[in-house]
């Protein structure tokens, strides 16, 4: 009996939508706003939507896809529905 590798939501995403690129982009935007302007309220205004975006795509989205059953391979058109 062959063991199948568990499906991962990140296997179906392009390179620019991988966890490392999301973390890199988010930290670059937040730290860049601080280094460029050095105004705390402006950095906080940048950080709030960026951190929201990072939390959604790194924590909420993968859990929602896993709970939906799309990764168990039983649904048809798995590649089309994840892209």
N, C-alpha and C positions, 0 to 999 in steps of 0.2 A: 504494500500500500504506500503510495507516494504522499508525502506531506506537501500541502500547498502553502506557499508563503501568504500570510494574511495581507489582504489588500489595504493599501494606504491611500488616503485622499491626495496626498502630495505626489503620488506616482502619476496622477492625471493632470497635474498643473504644470504650466511652463516655468522656466527658470526664474522669471521675474516675479513669480507668485509662490516661491518656496519660503519656508520659515526663515532661512538665513537672509534672504533678500528683504523680507518684511522687517526683520529686526534691524538690519543695516540701514535701510531707508528711514525708518522711524527714528533711530538714534541719531542719524546724520541730520535730519530735519530739526530735531529738538536741540541738539548741541550746536548746530549751525546757527540757529536763531539766537542762541545765547552768545556765541563767539562773535557774531556779526554785529548785534545790537547792544548786548549786555544790559538789557532791560528786562527785569524779572516778570513783569506783567505781560509783556509781549511773548516771552518764552512760555509762560503758562497758557496764554491764548493759542499758541502753536501746539503745545503739548497735549491739551485736552482732546482735540479731534484726532490727533495722530495716535495717542494712546488708546483711544476708543477704537480706532481702525485696527490697531495691532491686537488688542484684546479680542476683537471679533474674529479676525482671520486666523489668529494663532490658537485660540481656546474654544470659542463658541462654535464656529463653522465646522471644524473637524469633528467635534462631538455630535453636532446635529446630523452630519452626514452619516456618522457611524450608527447613531440611533435610528436613522431612517431606514436602515437595512440596504442601502444602495451598494454598500461595499461587500455584501455577502455573496455577490455574483449571481443572485437569483433573478434580479431584474434584467430586462433586456435594454440594450442601448446604454450601457454604463458609461462609455466614453462620451457619448453625446450629451448625456444629462449632467455630467460633471464639468463640462467646458462651457 
